[in-house]
Amino acid sequence: DSDKTDEAELQAAVESASGLLRESKASVVEYTSYADTRTIPGHYVVYWELLGTEAGGSPEEGVLERCCLAMEESLNSVYRQCRVADGSIGPLEIRVVGNGTFEELMDYAISRGASINQYKVPRCVSFTPILELLDSRVVSTHFSPALPKWTPQRR
């Protein structure tokens, strides 16, 4: 509830973490996110469509888990405090979706009246039909394997 991660911060976290994919010759084609409050504690879910992997599969073992932690390390101190000190946010999750998923998402938006010329992938989603579409295309899930670094601020 107290964490306010904005789009620019999310973009920077994805860019930072996706650098770990280079050794696997993979890259993030597109992404979106969702704050999953169905679990206790709630956690961020980031959907990634990857290029350079067989049929949307995963890079080498452990790489995507390290990407989760790298994203968490890139997020603001409030997020990291909630993860480390409060335990009020669970480990960040990356769900890899199959190739073409974000094209399907665009087709869905256009079918509901969005302009093809003005369409942009939403960086944060909460609309149930979109989440259902994304979840139906998940090929693997990965969680942050450790807590991000966080140090209390002394006053």
N, C-alpha and C positions, 0 to 999 in steps of 0.2 A: 504493500500500500504506500509506503513512504518513498520507494524508489521511483525515480522519474528519468528513465533512460530515453533520450530523444533520438530522432532519426539519424542525425549526424554522428552521434556517438556510436550507434549501432553500426552504421556504415564503416566507421573507423575500426571497430572491433572485428567486423567481418574481413576487412582488408588485412588487418594485422594477422588474424588467425589463418586466413587462406594462404598466406605465404608459406605455411608449413606443408602445403600440398605440392609445392613445386618439385620436391624430391620424388614424389610419386607421379610426376608429369600429369597432374590433375589440376583443375581450377574450378572456381565457383562461377557458374553461368548466371545464376539468378538466386535470389533468396527472399524470404519474408519471415516474419516472426509472430509469435503468439504468447501471451502471458497465460499460462495454464494454471488456473486456480482450482481445478478439480482435485489436485493433489494437495496434501498438507505436509510440509509447506509448499506453497505454489512455486513455480519455476518458469524460466523462459524456455520456449521451444523455438529453435531457428530451423526453418526448412531450407535445405540447400539442394540445388540441382547442379550436378557436377559434369564437367567435360573432361574427357581423357580417361574415363573408366569404362570397363566393359558393361554394357547395358545398365548404366547408372549405378553400378556397384561401388564398392568402397576401395579406397587406397589401402596401402599396407596396414597391417594390424597395429592399432594404437594411435595412428596418425590423427584420426578424427576426434578421439578423446583428448589428445593434446590440443587440437583446435578449439574444443570446448573450453579448456582451461585458459588458453591464450585469449579467447574472447572475454572471459571473466576478468582476467588480468587487465584488459583494456577498458573495462567499464569503470564508472565513477566510484568514489570512495563510499558513498551511501550504499550502493549496491554491494560492494565488497564487505562493508560493515554488517549489512543484513545477512550476508552469506556466512561470515566468519564469527562475528560476536553474538548476533541475535539468533541465528539459525532460522530466520523468518523467510528466507528464500532458499529453495533447494538447488541442487546442481543444474547448471545449464545443460540443455539437451539439443543435440543436432540430429534432425531427422533427414536423411538423404532420400530425395524423391527421384523417381525414374525420369529418364530423358523425355522431354516434351510436356512435362507437368505444367510448367509456367505458360506454355502455349495454350494448354487446355484451360488454364485459369483466365487467360485473356479472352478466349472464345466464350467462356461462361459470362464474363463481364459484358462483352459485346452483345451476347444474346439477351442480356437484361437492360440494354439501352446505352451502354457506354460507347463513346465515340472511338473508333479504331485509331484515329489520328491523335487523340489526346490521352489514350490509355497509358498508364504507368503501373508497374507492379506495385501493389500496396506493400509497404515495409512492415506494417503491423496489421494483422487480421483478427477478427473476432466473430465474423458472420458464419454461423453454423454450416451452411452449404459449402462455403469455401474451405473451411476446416475439414469437412468430410471428404471433399475432393482431394485435398492435400494428403490427408491420412490414408486414403485409399491407394495412393501412389508411393507410399513409403517403402523403401527397399532395405534400409538399415537404420538403427537408432544408436546414438552414442551419447554418453554422459561425461561431464567433467569428472576426472578421476581424483581430484584433490581440491582443497580450498584455495582460493586466490590469496595473494599476499595482501594483508591489511594491517596497519598499525594505528592504534588509537591516537588521535591528535591531542597533544598536551597543551594546556592553556596556561 
